[in-house]
Amino acid sequence: MNNEKSRAAFLEAKKYIPGGVNSPVRAFKDIGRIPLFIKKALGPYIYDIDGGKYIDHCLSWGVHLLGHNHPKVIAAVRKTIAGGTSFGAPVTLET
């Protein structure tokens, strides 16, 4: 398995982020390897920057019960953000 791009990204990230990752699960120390740097995700799959395809068993700790990039979720997000993304005041969508 070639992970040279992930290795380079990890070394670069360590210059700016403690441990080179923004989540302890991505440190991969316990399994003796570098973390995979993810490029995209679709349905139950994640794809790393080296071209690898993996089944994402974590699915962001359950928040992606419908999988990554589900078309109905994407449509709802696009519709919502078309009205704005941050107002500094309450909105009815919060309740």
C-alpha positions in Angstrom: 0.0 0.0 0.0 1.5 3.3 -1.1 0.8 6.1 1.3 3.6 8.6 0.3 1.2 11.5 -0.1 -0.4 10.9 3.3 3.1 10.6 4.8 4.1 13.9 3.3 0.9 15.5 4.4 1.4 14.2 7.9 4.9 15.6 8.2 3.7 19.0 6.9 0.7 18.9 9.3 3.0 18.2 12.3 4.5 21.7 11.8 1.2 23.3 12.5 -1.1 20.9 14.4 0.0 19.2 17.7 0.6 15.6 16.7 -0.2 16.3 13.1 -3.9 15.5 13.5 -7.1 17.2 14.6 -8.6 14.0 16.1 -6.9 11.4 18.3 -8.3 8.6 16.3 -6.3 9.7 13.3 -3.0 9.6 15.1 -2.7 5.8 14.3 0.0 5.5 16.9 -1.5 2.4 18.4 -1.4 0.5 15.1 2.1 1.7 14.2 1.4 3.7 11.1 0.8 7.2 9.8 -2.8 8.5 9.5 -4.6 8.4 6.2 -5.3 11.9 4.8 -8.8 11.8 3.3 -9.6 13.5 0.0 -13.3 12.7 -0.3 -16.1 10.5 0.9 -19.2 9.1 -0.7 -21.8 6.8 0.8 -20.0 4.3 3.1 -16.6 4.9 1.5 -13.7 7.3 2.2 -10.9 7.9 -0.3 -7.4 9.0 0.7 -5.0 11.3 -1.1 -3.0 8.3 -2.3 -6.0 6.9 -4.2 -7.0 4.2 -1.6 -10.7 3.4 -1.1 -11.9 2.2 2.3 -15.2 1.4 4.1 -15.7 4.1 6.7 -16.9 2.1 9.7 -16.8 5.1 12.0 -18.9 7.4 9.7 -17.9 10.4 11.8 -18.9 8.7 15.0 -22.5 8.1 13.8 -23.4 11.5 12.5 -23.4 10.1 8.9 -26.0 7.4 9.4 -27.0 8.0 5.8 -23.4 7.8 4.6 -21.2 10.5 3.3 -22.7 13.0 0.8 -26.2 11.7 0.8 -28.1 13.5 -2.0 -31.1 14.5 0.2 -28.7 15.8 3.0 -26.7 17.8 0.4 -29.9 19.3 -1.1 -31.2 20.3 2.4 -27.8 21.9 3.3 -27.7 23.9 0.0 -31.2 25.1 0.5 -30.5 26.2 4.0 -27.2 28.0 3.4 -28.6 29.9 0.5 -30.3 32.0 3.1 -27.1 32.7 5.0 -24.7 30.9 7.2 -24.2 33.0 10.4 -26.4 35.7 11.8 -25.3 36.2 15.4 -28.9 36.1 16.4 -31.5 33.3 17.0 -33.2 31.6 14.0 -36.2 29.3 13.9 -34.1 26.5 12.4 -32.4 26.1 15.8 -35.6 25.0 17.5 
